Amino acid sequence: MGEAGSAIQVLHVDDDREYTEMTAAFLQRESVDFTIETATSASEGLRLLDRESVDCIVSDYEMPGENGIDFLESVREDYPDLPFILYTGHGSEAVASDAISAGVTDYLQKTADTSHYALLANRIINAVEQYRSQRALEASKDRLSLFIDQSPLGFVEYNQDFEIVRVNDTLTEIFGYTETELLGETWEMFVSSESYDDVDAVTSALSEASGGYHSINENVRKDGECIVVEWHNRLVTDDSGDVVTIFSHCQDVTERIEHEQNLAQLRDFFDEAEELGDLGAWEFDESGMSTWTAGTRRIHEVGDDFDPTVEDGLSFYHPEDRERVADAVEAALEHGEQYDLEVRLTTAKGNHRWVRTRGKRVEGTEKRTVRGFIQDITEQKERERRLRVQNERLDSFASVVSHDLQGPLTVAQGHLELAQQDVTNDHLDSIDAAHERMQTLIDDILTLARDGRAATTTEPVTLQTAATACWETIETENATLEADTDSVVLADPRRLQRLLENLFRNCVAHGSDPPLSQIQGESVEHGSSSGPVQSDEADESDARVTVTVGDVDDASGFYVADDGPGIPEDERDTVFEAGYSTASEGTGFGLAIVADIAAVHGWDVSVTDSESGGARFEITGVDKET
């Protein structure tokens, strides 16, 4: 078959040779694109057809031996689509009917008028063009079919009802179904309901997506295995918008997605390791352990003498800790349980260092694998040890204060009370005042010993409620509280109460002008946790003070302020020191206790001027509920 636009090869079969020559002359006059071969019988025509490339056959009907219909039937056996024009002077409806039944392309009757040759030429050209177009389309379809059949991508074609009309071998391999099992079925054969709940929605998405519809879904094979499949879907329409066909290409990307997830886990893992300043990262699987560098330090930097070439993943842990690590790794491998342990490492020289080791199972890998990292916490553990020793000493000290001092003081107070019942003597009153002073010191020292530890339990506390409750527990006849805050802070309620009480007492005692401590004979000092000593002779009518509780501007904490004379700037660095007092009778522990309570919560406390020029105590770094 010639290509479109090339010369047309015509085979003219007629038992009248002179007529074939005349016909050839007229046809070539009509178009220079005609190349004409002639034969005088059907058998000769068949022989030429076997040797030559022919685009169209023009044949007479009445010929010796086989007639034109017989010749047509012989041609159709090997060339079912080759253009065949029956060109005869013997015309009848019967001949025309037989020719059509035999598959003739066209039927034309000879006439004496030479103008009919132009008609014959036109019929030949139209038939050949249509034939060539059809052959080109079929060749294109064959190439497309070959591409589809041999494509490494799965291919599926649907009709307008999304019923499968064609698949290739790759798709059947991906999903485990045969072509017979899939034809006539819908996407529901392999697309889970979680991926496509509504086919109509998919149709809409396809029609609106000019570049096709791309998706990655979890699909299900015939054997029930879940796989991840990437789809490229396209809906094809004609010029009028009617659906011609719907087809999809797909590929199993389960391994690729797992690899990407694995890489993402590794990135997250090392990001976390970098943030924590980890010494090294490691990987356990069922066969052992491998190590690699993480961050800016390496696993063998746990100690200068640490041996980095460890074959057995457990061998470098302290013998007493190996079982804990082994159990944790096994639980992670088997059940996906994460773990976070503090254990000891044994270096190559037999030294021990404390490390924090964390691990979790890596999903989506062929081997069961646990990845983790270690962080040197030796210094942290040493600090904890020192703190533990310090707390033990504080416990011992508190025991001595509460028992060995409190007991004798209680006895002395009892004997004093008995003596005062029998004798009236100013010296006994002085002893009573000294006893009260000693009791105040013991109370404050015990507070320091017991509250100067880490806050083990915290809970949400409404600051305004706590402040109001504390205000009612102290002597505030000459003071007013304004609690202008809606904050909810995370704190130890008992310790927060002590902090507020001490600050309130300080503000009440020193926030009036003149200070109440002066009116009461300097009986209350900055930082005293005890209440003011009342004097029958003191004139307190002018000792008014307003205490305000509010939020600091950046919402990082809260403040307690008064409108009194304030604290001199050169004394602000020392007011929180234990024993500091500006009152002759004060213990100097009130604000020191405030500082310690703030410290165990991780807060910062400072003093500055209030808006009215008084003292303003700011507690910052406070966690709040939003």
Helices and strands as residue ranges (DSSP letters): E 8-13, H 17-30, E 34-39, H 42-51, E 56-59, H 68-78, E 84-88, H 93-102, E 106-109, H 116-150, E 154-158, E 164-167, H 169-175, H 179-182, G 187-189, H 199-208, E 213-220, E 226-237, E 243-252, H 254-275, E 280-285, E 288-292, G 299-302, H 322-335, E 339-346, E 352-362, E 369-376, H 378-399, I 400-405, H 406-422, H 426-451, E 459-462, H 463-471, E 479-484, E 488-491, H 493-510, H 516-519, E 545-551, E 557-562, G 569-571, H 590-601, E 604-609, E 615-620
